[in-house]
Amino acid sequence: MLVTIVAFVIILGILVFVHELGHFAVARWFKIGVDEFGLGFPPRICGWKKTLGADGKLGRYHFFWGNQPADGKSVIYSLNWIPFGGFVQIKGEGGEIVATDEKKGDAAEMVAIITPAATVDAPEAVENLAVAAPEAAKVVAPISEATLSPDSLLAHPKYQRALVLVAGVVMNFILCAVLLAIGFGFGMPMSADSLAGGAQISNPVLTVASVMPNSPAEQAGLHLGDTLLAIDGQSLTSVEQWQTTTGAAAGKILTLAVRRGGQDLTLQATPQSAQNLDFLSVAEKAELGEKGLLGIGLSMMGKVKYPWWQAPWEGLRTAWIVCVNIVIILYTLIKGLFVQTGVALDLSGPVGVAVMTGQSLQAGWMYLVQFVAILSANLCIVNLLPLPALDGGRLLFLGIEAVRRKPMRRAIENWTHGVGFMLLLLLILFITYRDIVRFGGKILGSVKDTLGV
């Protein structure tokens, strides 16, 4: 249990770190200011940043504990208490307008920070500021006249802003390709059904590729990565043999010989008629009729290895295939919500991912490498969805701004992303609740084993 939690936190940290590193690197490449690059979410534990001398020049890095405000010159690299994520705070990302008094130089920078919407919708605010603080009012102007700080995100061309947004998902795709390339270089368990030329395959076996939630297979104790050796004493040599045997055994108890992590197990499972399985859609039930199913995906799996010079290309090609399949799955999910065929797919939140991390660890390190690669591909595609608070949603607003040929009202955009973020949190909480209901027994059992209770 403890190993699973540590592995989950490390994996999540790597995925988010790589994603945010993409945003950070491209922003720095285009000389866009970055106030903070944080691993985890605040409150802050500690950080590193360059000291700012009296002459305004940056010195050496120094370490500090707790909160320390950004100075607008050096980047704070922070480690934060909440380990489930990370962030990059880019200057101007929230729509701030930073006016600069050129006569007073950099020391006058950030005298006035206002949102573009406030400038357009409430010009009287500038007049009120002129009464209260005449010197500050001199550097405040409507958007069309405001002097943006040269390192503000809003001061850069739209194509650069778009590349900053896309960089995160590109890095997740690259991570997926690199992990798969490493796996192919050392030899990775995967389907031996259709492979490119040059592949070396060893020990092909019938393997559990997926287990549907609340299925007879899950109730019988089958796990992702289990090797199926025999069914009712008959050695298994193909997926077709399994389908024929289980299809004719609806309601009958079958004895399975399974190998898991080098240990041989004997399990009993009872296939159910397709008509009684909730995870199937109406169309699937009509097609399958009364055939017996356990609710698992099977594949002839073997240790697949490519020559070192071919492994990177195969990693890239397979990463692309994985991403395309994720798009197809998302399309099927969305289509199922609007067409009355039912939804046969299931979503997992942090708890579900943590449980699958433990299962992948139990199956072997290369299964874990595959799992992380697929998670990275999922993060890549999901972040591109045109939904508020996601990179795709911000790209959508940027596209609308380009078509309109004038800035969006930042207050409206920020409000939309804020609402989207809250809805996303609610969705995560809902999925997490379902995961706890589904996996609660396993988690409690693992905790008891860990504590020796």
Sequence and secondary structure as in RCSB ss.txt:
>XXXX:A:sequence
MLVTIVAFVIILGILVFVHELGHFAVARWFKIGVDEFGLGFPPRICGWKKTLGADGKLGRYHFFWGNQPADGKSV
IYSLNWIPFGGFVQIKGEGGEIVATDEKKGDAAEMVAIITPAATVDAPEAVENLAVAAPEAAKVVAPISEATLSP
DSLLAHPKYQRALVLVAGVVMNFILCAVLLAIGFGFGMPMSADSLAGGAQISNPVLTVASVMPNSPAEQAGLHLG
DTLLAIDGQSLTSVEQWQTTTGAAAGKILTLAVRRGGQDLTLQATPQSAQNLDFLSVAEKAELGEKGLLGIGLSM
MGKVKYPWWQAPWEGLRTAWIVCVNIVIILYTLIKGLFVQTGVALDLSGPVGVAVMTGQSLQAGWMYLVQFVAIL
SANLCIVNLLPLPALDGGRLLFLGIEAVRRKPMRRAIENWTHGVGFMLLLLLILFITYRDIVRFGGKILGSVKDT
LGV
>XXXX:A:secstr
 HHHHHHHHHHHHHHHHHHHHHHHHHHHHTT  EEEEEEEEEEEEEEEEEEE TTS EEEEEEEES     SSS 
EEEEEEEEEEEEEEETTTT  EE   TTTGGGGTTS EE HHHHHH THHHHHHHHH HHHHTT   TTT    T
TSGGGS HHHHHHHHHHHHHHHHHHHHHHHHHHHHH EEEE SS  TT EEEEEEEEEEEE TTSHHHHHT  TT
 EEEEETTEE   HHHHHHHHHT TT  EEEEEEETTEEEEEEE  EEGGG TTS HHHHHHHTT EE  EEEEE
EEEEE  TTTHHHHHHHHHHHHHHHHHHHHHHHHHHHHSTT        HHHHHHHHHHHHHH HHHHHHHHHHH
HHHHHHHHTSS TTSHHHHHHHHHHHHHHTS   HHHHHHHHHHHHHHHHHHHHHHHHHHHHHHHHHHHHHHHHH
HT 
